[in-house]
Amino acid sequence: MASQALHLWHNLASGPDTPRVIYAVIEVPKGSRNKYEYSKTAGVIKLDRVLYSPLHYPGDYGFIPQSYFDDGDPMDVLVMMNEATFPGCVVEARALATLKMIDDGEPDYKVLAVPHTDPNFSHYQSDKDLPKHFMEEVRHFFMTYKQLEGSSVDNLGWVGTEETHEIIMDSLNQYRKKFPPTGV
């Protein structure tokens, strides 16, 4: 009897202490130019494209399971990492800030998180603890990485930890509306 693979978007919980501590399903490891995406229909990670620009992802990038955002995708998350993980890895992360953007006319927010179980990040408890220069690098990356593809991105700025938690909870509520539980 063949076993069914776990669908990371639908079958994995959003985190052990949502919205403070979430699970981040990594699609793109830190330092990569390959843009991997989780196929929402097939439940596998596939190569979407290679970035047109010579930029590299500044952290591990992926999504929060059982979330749904205005762009029709799960909520995006970038995890500050000292070492890259790999596509498909699940990272327990503390959500601390969100970069609000408009990408080709659609809201496209990016949650910034730190690994919850890494002692190097134990002192990062709110957006006020994040290195300002790293936040600027993240902002710069997302504002410029699609320019050579002819895509326009507008920066709406960073919001702090409290609003980030509200955004995450909203995305979880949107998911439950979009994908109501089946059965009794």
Buried (B, 14 or more C-beta within 10 A) or exposed (E): EEEEEEBBBEEBEBBEEBBBBBBBBBBBBBEBBBBBBBEEEEBEBEEEEEBBEEBBBBBBBBBBBBBBBEBEBBBBBBBBBEEBBEBBBBBBBBBBBBBBBBBEEEEBBBBBBBBBEBEEBEEBEEBEBBEEEEBEEBBEBBBEBBEEEEEEBEEEEBBBBEBBBEBBBBBBEBBEEEEEEEEE
